[in-house]
Amino acid sequence: MKTYRNLLFLAVGCAFLMSSCGASHTTHEEAGTFKVSQPIQQDTVLIKEYVSQIRAIQHIELRALEKGYLQKIFVDEGQHVKKGQLLFQIQPTIYQAEFQKAQSEVEFARVEYENIKALADKDIVSQNEAALAKAQLEKAKAELALAQAHLTFTEVRAPFDGIVGKFEEVRLGSLLDEGELLTTLSDNSKMWVYFNVPESEYLDYAMSSNDSLEVVKLRLANNRLFSESGVIETIESDFNNTTGNIAFRATFSNPNGLLRHGQTGNILWPKPLEGVTMIPQKATFEVLDKKFVYLVDKEGTIQSREVKVEGELNHIYLISSGLKSTDTFLLEGLRKVENGKKIHFELINPTEVLEGLHLHAE
């Protein structure tokens, strides 16, 4: 019995020693060699993205110019129309009668003037009577022109090539008031895309002589790029004091009519950067919306440092301040270390690090 008890204690002791050895081995692995690297500086292109509003270069309201009943509708919503094409006809009966009456009055005044002028030429009547008859003729002609204008206003025609918008609350037989909205017309052969830019970026653009900064791309609501590139053509005159932004306008050709007035999208503005400092995003950690890295000195001592991020690419942060090209930062295992601790480290070539992240420009 005593021998059995001794064997049992021996077995428990061996199990404890084996467990201790395993724990020691695990601790050694966690405190093993860490990978570190250094920032890399090179030229790149940063894609800045801005929410945008898409507008047709011409977008107008079509309204009734005369009061009357809507007699005919010659087009449908969403239809492409040509300049001068007849869209709506307001009942012209009254205006047609007024036009014919004005024509008759012109003819009467013309005959009367010719008779009085013939008498004046023979000194039978005074020249003043002839002048008065001529004035009456000119007045009749003016009234005819006015009647003709009113008659013309009963026809609503397209002032330019475009797309007919939604019909408002008007249907055949509707009684229209003068100025009542019928529909809209949009010329979307070219589109104006508006986006807001912060003051600092406006100044960078305004002070640059790089023409390539004027070329932008458009990402549509389905996350696909529009086929045409746009060109920044104008900048609004005033800053918005609430947001500190100013509106830019880029013009895009729209040969296939894909873009419509009122769409939304995102402007992608490529901006070349020279000698920018880059590090992997995975080498940073965040505290209260601030970015930090762990620097490693020659003895392997860890020390955190805040960095300012200017922009980002795929898995890459572009650093504007906080790092020098000679600094060494912890690449992996950020959760396993803390300030003041020493580590064993292996320096990885920065170029190899970036290549391993599959860096590519959009």
Protein Blocks (a to p, Z undefined) as FASTA:
>chain_A
ZZmmmmmmmmmmmmmmmmmmmmmmmmmmmmmccddddddddddddddddddddddfbdcd
dddfbgcddfbdcbdehiacdehiafbdcdfklmmmmmmmmmmmmmmmmmmmmmmmmmmm
nomacfklmmmmmmmmmmmmmmmmmmmmmmmmmpccdfbdcddddddfbdehiacdehia
fbdcddfkbccddddddfklmmmmmmpcbfklmpccdddfkopacfbdcddfbdcfbdcf
knopacdddddddfkomacghiacddddddddehiacddfklpcceehiacdddddfkop
acddddddfbdcehiacdfbhpafkbccdfbhklmgcehiacddddddfklmmmmnopac
ZZ
